[in-house]
Amino acid sequence: MTLKTAAQKKRVSKTPPKDPNDSRSPRTLSGTLSGTNLERAGDYNLRTVLQAIRLQPDVTRIEISQLTGLTAPTIANITHRLIEMGLVTVVGRRKGVRGHPALMLRVVPEGAFSIGLNIDRDHLTILILDLEGVVRSRVSREAAFAMPEEVIAFVRDELDGVITSGKVDRTRILGVGVAIPDDLGRISLAHRPPGYERWSDIAIDKALADLMPWPIHCDNDAAAAALGEAEYGTAFDNPSFFYLLISAGLGGGLVINRNYHRGAASRSGEIGLMPDPTAISPHMLVQDTVSMSALLERLEKAGLASPSITDLAAPCPEVEAVIGRWLEDSVRSLTLPLVNLSCLIDPHAVLIGGRLPEGLITRLAAGLTEALSRMALPSTPRIMPAVIAQDAPAIGAAILPFLDQLLPSDAILMQAGRN
């Protein structure tokens, strides 16, 4: 594995390997039963060692061998290659142990970068992620139902600035990930303008190709958020979880044993499109209640002119009353879907992320925890705020190029060699 030039990466990106679990994108954590050859096995071992160093800073070669099941000579060869590639560095020797102190290794944050772009119905976000998982710079813009040309203008206006402010070496940018809701141009939400259905005919990777001379990987926003949580969030404490993304709409992502599960038609996790039999009006969906657009519409009907997300952070009494009723209704709408999820999937946790202020996410998690505690369920998952919440789709999108070029596509294989 080598870091490719922009031109080489662009050529490679035109014919990505096919993942049978994903009809749209090869970047996935899920594994398949397939053969391989020595070259591909060597590449996977290199990715796995890099993952071990990324997840456990100041790790020694002996500890990497224990984590991966690879032999000491193999670890020595791979870590030497990673150092030559500028992805890993030696940070000192382990003190306080007998014998010759072992070298400690850590990833070089500037060894690789990735760009994440989140396109949603109420905002646009672009950010730079380094190899350590740190957001180096970001720009977000409130934009209600931005048309394709507005998104292109946003990227054109902000890309150079976000690269410069993040002190990013362009030659170390692996690619671009784009997180965008499914059915962006088809699902009707309040205030959707005429012509917004044009999104159904847009291939966003092709539309951005002239502005971004790197491979462009696209994925569903909730899937991207779940991938981000699996790589940089709580997945080691909760290897099976359902990510509940509350944005302009409502999406979900299902991770089982740190493997993202897409489903037969790559539409798993569509909790927002589930019918809501508890709603006050017939034919309502869950996201007709549980979404940012639904909450802001309630505030508008209550007399607040042009409500926005800033009105939710420190609400006045009138706004708090609307929020309180919305939380009660959201708990009611989500309880049955989460009961089904708990009985059918039995995840360790349900993680709530999105653009809601952290305090509201915490209150919603507490309400759902109480509601499920009243049910006679075989087991009840933990319901809590996601570690990666506010910028989760953009961060998850930025992880897609890392998965494509540097990180193992199935992180659970870190356990290879253990009994």
Secondary structure, DSSP 4 states (H G I P E B T S, - for coil): --PPPHHHHHHHHTSPPPBTTBSS-S--S--------HHHHHHHHHHHHHHHHHHSTTEEHHHHHHHH---HHHHHHHHHHHHHTTSEEEEEE--SSSSSPPEEEEE-GGG-EEEEEEE-SSEEEEEEEETTS-EEEEEEEE-TT--HHHHHHHHHHHHHHHHHHTT--GGGEEEEEEEE-TTTTTS--TTPPTTGGGGGG--HHHHHTTT--S-EEEEEHHHHHHHHHHHHSSTTT-SSEEEEEESSSEEEEEEETTEEE--TTS-TT-GGGSB-TTSSSTT-BGGGTSSHHHHHHHHHHTT-SS--THHHHS--HHHHHHHHHHHHHHHHHHHHHHHHHHHHT--SEEEEEESS-HHHHHHHHHHHHHHHHTS--S---EEEE-SS-TTHHHHHHHHHHHHHHTS-S-GGGGGTT--
